Amino acid sequence: MEYNMKVQRRMIHIDKARNKTVTYRDVTWDEIRRARDVELAQTDWRAVKDRSMSQAWKDHRTALRDLPQNHTEANDAADAWPEPPE
């Protein structure tokens, strides 16, 4: 079973009067790397020698590995988290 480990920044608060407030929390590079490493580990089975991985999965895994290089801020990396292919 695979899970998308996307780091969630968006927080929704609903008060007693049912008023909704949306806020965004700051994330750290440690959070990004931990979530990325978990998602990569959960998709490693797709990269074994006796299985051919689709280009979409290759691109997804590359995008996960490149998050720290492609973004200067951890929040930007969290917001640009790649969606896994179908």
C-alpha positions in Angstrom: 0.0 0.0 0.0 1.4 3.4 -0.9 0.8 6.7 0.7 1.3 10.2 -0.5 3.4 11.7 2.3 2.9 15.3 1.2 3.8 17.8 3.9 0.6 19.6 4.9 1.0 23.4 5.6 -2.7 24.3 5.4 -4.6 24.2 8.6 -8.3 24.7 8.9 -9.8 26.0 12.2 -13.6 26.0 12.8 -14.8 27.8 15.9 -18.0 27.1 17.9 -20.0 29.4 15.6 -18.8 27.3 12.6 -16.6 30.1 11.3 -13.8 28.7 9.3 -10.3 30.2 9.3 -7.5 28.9 7.1 -3.8 29.4 8.1 -0.6 28.1 6.8 2.2 26.8 9.0 5.9 27.0 8.3 7.6 23.7 7.7 11.3 22.7 8.0 13.7 21.0 5.6 13.8 18.1 8.0 10.1 17.6 7.6 10.4 17.8 3.8 13.3 15.3 3.7 11.6 12.8 6.1 8.3 12.8 4.1 10.2 12.6 0.9 12.4 9.7 2.1 9.3 7.8 3.3 7.5 8.3 0.0 10.6 7.2 -2.0 11.0 4.1 0.3 7.3 3.2 -0.3 7.9 3.3 -4.1 11.2 1.5 -4.2 9.4 -1.7 -5.2 8.7 -0.1 -8.5 12.5 0.2 -9.2 13.6 -3.4 -8.9 15.5 -5.0 -11.7 12.8 -7.4 -12.8 10.1 -4.7 -13.1 9.9 -1.9 -15.6 8.9 1.4 -14.1 6.8 3.8 -16.1 8.2 7.1 -17.1 5.6 8.8 -15.0 6.9 7.1 -11.9 10.5 7.8 -12.8 9.6 11.5 -13.2 7.7 11.5 -9.8 10.6 9.9 -8.0 13.1 12.4 -9.6 10.8 15.3 -8.6 10.8 14.0 -5.0 14.6 13.7 -4.9 15.0 17.2 -6.5 12.8 19.1 -4.0 15.7 20.5 -2.0 17.7 21.5 -5.0 14.7 23.1 -6.8 13.5 25.2 -3.9 15.3 27.6 -1.6 12.5 27.6 1.1 11.0 24.5 2.7 7.6 26.0 2.5 7.9 26.4 -1.3 9.0 22.7 -1.5 6.0 21.6 0.5 3.7 23.7 -1.7 5.2 22.2 -4.9 5.0 18.6 -3.6 4.7 16.3 -6.7 1.5 14.3 -7.0 2.1 10.5 -7.6 0.9 9.1 -11.0 -2.3 7.2 -11.2 
